[in-house]
Structures are given as structure tokens and as C-alpha cells.
């Protein structure tokens, strides 16, 4: 067997708790990853770890001589390694295995394992914006109200439907849709201060459009604050229809502000529960969001010869 050069070695950290992995035999899945990387000229070493072990495993992988560390999991898996990736400037990649896979799809990946490995093997290294929320980082979004309820229901559904991530997600969405969770917030941007009672509050890294959600750029250096008021079942049905059509940005009871920094406060609260890249975190009140432009180095699935995608 020919020697594999150091710049062709890959560490693949696979989240055992990711939706796709829960449905797959580990030995078969591991072999598929090794074979797929080998077809593209890389020597891959898979390692299965639980979600709460990813950060430590990533830190350990950075000490190895492998050129690239690949995080195989969902949006929460990618979020878990952000502090180490940014502190070291180490290049890494995402192999999307979760339910929504927002960051993976915005990096040009499809969710098909063999296609994504081929794309990463020939992909372009780019710099992406990251959002700092107090002392936490996120790559896609952070939400309150509806989004916290949805994340909690998804976590419960993972245990209830470990054999199907799609069924679990659908069950969580159905339960959340009929359970109203309001938040009263004060938000402060460069342009205004407002007090509002909302059903959903979402801060996004750059601008999302359509359905499924997509970003045209990960490098615009902006965040968007989306505040939704849908107090009746009829209005929530309207929201559901707008999301299905991809026209949710046109909802009359959705307020969207584009800025570089925003502060959110809740009355009589010392801490807030936030759904950050799909996972629940507790943060101090108030929440201060700021953009860190181009702070993250990551391997995309975009061809190296294609300069049209920022």
C-alpha cells in the first residue's frame, strides 16, 4: 500500500447522538467513511464520540498531524468545536448528519455521505462570520420562545424516535405548534429600542431566505433580529403556510432588523434559556450579540475553481 502524505490524513469525529448515526450500524458507517475518503485520495481515521465529548476530542485531534479535522454531526456538533477552531485558527470541515444541517447546506453540502466527502476532498477553504452571544459562539442562529420549546421537544423526540430523525422532528414540530410560549423582551440595536411580547425571537448569522432556509453569503458581516407575534391559532397556521412557501419574510407580524449588534433583555430574569444552533444553553441576562467577521476558517463543498459563492 502506498504511503499517504501528512496533508492527506483526516480525523473524522462522529457524533454518536446525531440523527443519521442513531439509525446506522457503526461498523458499516465507519467503513463507508474510510472507503469514501480513500476513493478521493485521503486516509481517514473515524472516531465515534458522544456530543458532550466533541470539544475535548476536537482539542485532542488538533494535536495530531492530520491536515483536516472533520466534525460529522448536526448543527450542534459544529457549534461545540467553534471555540477551539477559532482560538487555534485550525481548518476544519463539517460532514452534515443532523436534522436541519443549516451550516452544512450553506457550505454546499447535500447530506449524501459519499457526495459530501467527495466535495470536501476537492472543496475550497473559506472564512465565515461567527456571532458572539455574551461568551458563547454560534454559526447559524439563536432563538427564544418558540425555538426553545422546539429544541426541547426535539431532544425528547430523539429518545422517543431514535430510529427516525424525520419522524422525531415532525413530532416535535407538531407538539410545539400547538403549545404557545411567549417572551417579553426589550431589544436594543444601533437604530432603535423596543419592548415587545413575542412568540418567537431569532437572531441569525447573516441573512436567511426561503424554505428550506438558506444563506446566500456567510461573509456579509451582519446579523438579523427576527421578532414574530402570532397569538392565535389562525396566525400560526398562516406562519406555517408562509414557511412552506418560503415567503416567511413577508409576514406582516414579523419584524426584522439587520444590524451588527443587538442586545436582548427579559424582565425579572437573571438567566435565559436559548436555543443556539439547535441546542439549549443558559446565558446571563441581558444577551449581547455581536458579529465577528470572517473569524472562522472552514472547508466548504464549493469547488476550488468556483469563486462565485462568498
N, C-alpha and C positions, 0 to 999 in steps of 0.2 A: 504494500500500500504506500503511495507517495506521501511524503511529509506535507502537512498543512502548515502554511506560514502563520505567524502570530496574528497578522492582520486579517486572517480568515477564520479565527476562532470566535465562537459566540457562546455566551452563557444565557440560557433561557430559564427565567424564573417563572414557574407556572403556579398561579393561584389555585389551590385545591378547591376553594369555595366559589370560584367563578361558575356562571351558569352552564357553559359548554362542558367544563371539566366534570361537573357533577353528573353529567349524563354519559360520560365516556369511561371506558376501561383505561386505567393509567398506563399500563404497559403498551397497549396498542397506540394510544395517543402519543406517548413518548417516542415510540419507534417512527411514527409518521412525521414528527417534527425533525428527528435526526435525518431521515431519508430525504425529506423535502429540502432541508438546508444543504445536504450533500449534493443533491442534483444541481444546486446553484453555486457549488464550489466552496461551501462553508462547513466547518466542523463544529457541530452544535452539542452542547452539554446541557440536557434538561435537568431541572431540579424542582420537585413539587414542594411547595410550602403553603401554609395557611396564610390567609390575608393579613393577619396581625403580625406575621413574621416577615413580610415582604421587605420592609425598610431595613431590617438587620441583614437579611440575605443580600439585598442590593448593596449595602455597605461592604459586605464581605466580597461580593463579586467585583467591586471596583478595584480591589487589591490584586486581582488576578491579571494576567497578561492579555486576556481576551480583548479584542478591539471593541466589541459591541456587547452590551447587556440588553437583553430583550425581556420586557415585562409582559407576560401572557396572562391576560385577565380583562376585567372591565374598566370602566372609568375610575372606580375607587382604587383599583390596583395601581393605575398610573399615578393617581394622586398621592398614594402612600410613599412614593420614592422621590417626589418633587424636591423636598429639602436637600437630600443628598445629591441629586443631579445638579441642582443649581449651585450648591456650595462648592462642588468639585469641578463644574464645567464639563463633566464626563458625558459623552454622547451616549444616548440610549434609544431604544425603539419600543413600540407598543405592538403587541400581537392581540387584536381585539377578540375576546372570548366572553364578554358580558352580555347584558340585555340590550342596552342602548348604544354603547360604543361610540359616544359622541366624538371623542378625541381621535379615535382610530379612523372613523369615516371621514373626518375633516382632514386627516393626513393622507387620504386617498386609498384607504384600505377597505376591503369589502366584507370581511367576516368569513371568507372562504380561506381555510388554513393554507393550502398549497399556493393559491394565488397571492395571498398576503406575504408569505415567506419569499416567493419569487420577487415580489415588488420591493420588499425591504432589502433583499440582496442587491438589487440594482437601483435602490432609491437615492434620493437627494437629501443631504443633510441641511436642515433649515433652523432658523431661530424663531421661537414663538413667544408671544406675550404670555405673562402669568399675572394673576390677580392675587394681591396680598389682602387677606381679611384679618385684621388685628395681627396675630402672629402665625396665621395659617395661610397656606397657599392653595389655589385651585386653578385648574387648566380650562374648565368649561363653564360651570355655573354654581351658584349657591342660592338656596331658596328657603323661605319661611312659609308658615301657614300650610297650604295645600301640599307643598313639596315635602315638608317634614312628615306629614301624615302618610304621603305616598311612599316615602323611603322606609318608614316604619312598617307599613303593610308589606312592602317588597321583602324586607328582611324576614318577616313572619312567613311569607309565601315561599321563600327559598327552603324553609324547613318543611313546609306543608306539601310542596310540589317539587321535590329535588330532582325528579325525573324529567321536568319540562320547564325551562325558563320562560317560555312564551305563555304557558298556562298560568304560571305563577304571577307573571307581570299583569296579565289580563285580570286575574282575580283581585290583585292588589288595586288596580286602577278602578275596578267596579266598586269595591268597598269604599275607596277614597272619594269617589264621585258623589256618593250619597251621604257622606259624612262631612259636614261643613266645619272648617277650622279657621276662625278669623284671627287676625292680628291687628292691633292698633299700633301704628308706627309713626315716628317723626323722621322724615328723611331730609338730608341737607346736601345739596350739590353746589357747584360754583354759581349756578343761576338762581336757585330758589330754596326755600324751606317750606315744607308742607306737612301737615298732620292728616292722616288718613286711616280709616278702618278698611282692611283689605282681606280678601280670601287667599290671595297668593302674592308673594313678593319674590322676585327673582332678579339676581344680579348675574349678568353674563359677561364672559371674556370675549370682547368683540361682538359683532352683530350676527344674530341667528335669523334665518329666514326659513319659510316653508314648512313642509311636512314630508318626510322626517326632517328634523332640524338640521340645518347645515350652515356653516360659515364660509363666506367667500374668501375671507382672509383671516389669518391668525396673527397678523402683524400690523393692525391699524392703530394700536396704542390707545384704544378706548374701551370703556365698559358701558354696558347699558343696564339701567334700572327699569324693570317692568313691574307695575303695580296693577293688580286685577281686582275689580269689585264685581262679583257675580252672586248676589244674595239669594236669588230664587232658583228653583229647580229649572225653570224655563231658561233663565240666563245661563245656567251651567250647561244645559243642552245646546244652547247657541254656541258656547265656547267649544264644546266637543265637536260640533259641526264645523266651526271655523278652523280648528286644529286639523281635522280630517281633510279639509280643502287646502290647507296651507295658507289661509288668509287671516290667521290669528292676529297679525299686527294691525289689522284694520278694525278690530273690535272697538266700539265706542266707549266701553267701560274699561279699556286697558290704557293706562298711562305709561308712556315710555320716555325715558330721558337718557340721552347719550352724553357722557362726560368722562373725565379721567379720574375722578374721586367722588365718593359718596359716603355719607355717614347715616346709619340707621339706628334709631333708639326705640326702645319699648318701655312704657311706663311701668314703674314698680317691679322691675326685673333686674337682678344682678347679672344673670347669665341668659343666654338664648340658645335654643336648640336650632341648629342649622343643617339643612341637607346640602352637603358640599360634594360635588361630583358623585351624587347618589348615595353617599354615606353620611350618617348622623354624627355631628360633632357639637360639643358645648363650647361656646365662646362668650367672653365677657361683653356686657352691655356698657357702652354702645359698640356697634360694629363699624369699623372704618375700613373701607375698601379703596385700594389704590392700584393703578396699573404699573407693572414692571415690564417695560417694553423690551422685547427680544431677549428675555432673561433665560430662556430655556433652549438648549441645543438638543435636537431630536432628529432621528432618521425618519423620513417620510416615505410613502409609497409612490411619490411622484418621480417619474423618470429623470435621471440626471440631466438629460438634454432638454427638458421642458422647463422653461423659465417663466411660463405664463401664470403660474399659481404662486401667490405670495404666502 
